[in-house]
C-alpha cells in the first residue's frame, strides 16, 4: 500500500492504463498460479527438446522439430503474458491459448491421419500423449481461466 500526502493509504493497481485498475498479478492467483507453473514447465521442456533436436538431427524430421520450436515459443509467450498481467496481456494470452488449441488439434489429428509425415514426435503429436495430454488440456484450461479473470 502507498500513502498519499494526506496520510490515507491507497492500493497499488500495477495494471496498464485503461485496464480498469486490474492488478498486474491478478492472472496468477488461484488456478492462474498453476497455469503459470505448467506453462513454465512446458516452456522449458519444449525449448530444450526443440533446441537439442534442431541442433543434432534436424534433417531427420524438420517439420516435427520446427513445430516443437513453435510450441516452445507459444508456451513461453503465454507464460510471460500470464505473469505480466493486465487486460492487454490477458487478451494476448487468450488469443495464444486459442491458437495453441488449434495447433494441438491440427497437429494431433495430422499425426494420427498421416504418421509418415512425422518420423519423430512433436510436443503436440497425438494430442500431446507423450506429455500426458497436457498440451491439449492446458489451452482449454487457460481459455476458461482467462475468460473468468476478465470479470
N, C-alpha and C positions, 0 to 999 in steps of 0.2 A: 504494500500500500504506500502511496505517496501522500505527503502532507502539503496542502496548499498554503499560501501566505496567511490565510485566516485560521489555520490550525485544524481545518477539517480534513479528514482522510478520504482519499479517492482510490478507487480500484483501477489498476492499470489495465488498459484494453489490450495492448500488444498486438492488435489486429491491423489490418490495412485500412486505408482511407475508404470510406463507403462500405465497410463490411458490417455496419450496424453494431459496432462495439464488440465483435467476436474476439475472444482471447486467442492468441496465437496457438496455445497448446490445446485448444478445445477438441481438436480432432484426435488427440492421443489420450483421451480419457476413457476409462472403462474398456469396452471392446476395441476401441481405437488403438489402445496401447498394444494389445495382442496383434492387431493388424500390422502395426509398425514393426513389431518384433518379427513376425512371419515374413513380411516383405523384405526386411533387412536380411534375414537368413537366406531367403530365396535369391536376393541380390548377390550375396557373397557366393552362394553355390553356383548360380548361373554364370557369374563373371568368371570365377575360377575355372569352371568346366569349359566355357567357350574360349577363354584365353589359351588354356592348355591345348585344346583340340585344334584351334586355328593355328597355333604355333607349331604343333608337331605333326598333324595329319590332315591338314585342310583338304588336300587333293582327294582323300578317301571319301569324304561326304561333305562337300562345300555347302550345299543347301542346309543340311541339318545343323552344321556348326554356325552358319550365318544366322539361322533362326534362333539358335541358343543365345547368340550375342544380342539379338534384338530383344529377346525375352529378358536378358540381364539388364539392358537399358531401360526397359519398361518398368521392371521391378525397382530399380534404383530411383527412377523419377517418381514413382508413386510413393516410395519411402520418403523421399525428400519433401514432396508436397504434403504428406500427412504430418510430418514433423513441423514444417513451416507454418501450417495453419492459415486461417483466414478464408474468406469467401472465395477469392480468386484461386487459391491453392486447392480448396475443396472442389471447385468446378473442374480444375485441371485434372485432379486425381480421379474424379468421377468419369471424365472423358477417357482417361487412360485405362481405368478399370474396364470400361465398356469395350475399348479397343483390345485390351488383353483377353477378355472373354471371347470376342470374335476370333482372335488369333488362336487361342487354345482350341476352340471348337473346329476351326478350319483345319489347323494342323493335325489335331486329333483324328478328325474324320479322314483327312488325306492319308495319314499313316496307316489307317486301317483299310482304306479302299485301295491304296497303291503302295504297299510296303517296299517295293523295289525302288521307289523314288527316294527312300531314306535308308541307305545302307547302315547308318548308325542313328541312334535315337537323338531326339532333341528334348529340351526341357518339357515341351508341350506334346510330345509323342504320346499316342494312346491316351489323350486327355490328362497327361501328367501321371500315368500309372507308376513310372519309375520314381516319382516323388510323392507317393501315397495319395495321388489325386489332388494334392494341394493346389497345383496350378489351375484346376477348373473350379475348385471351391473358393479360392481366395478372391478372385474378382467378383463373384456373386456376393460374398460376404462384404467385400469392400463397397460395392454399389449400395447394398442395403444400409450399411453404416453411414456412408456419405450422404445418402438421402435423408436419413434420420437426423444427422448432425446439422442439416440445413435449418431445422426448426429451432 
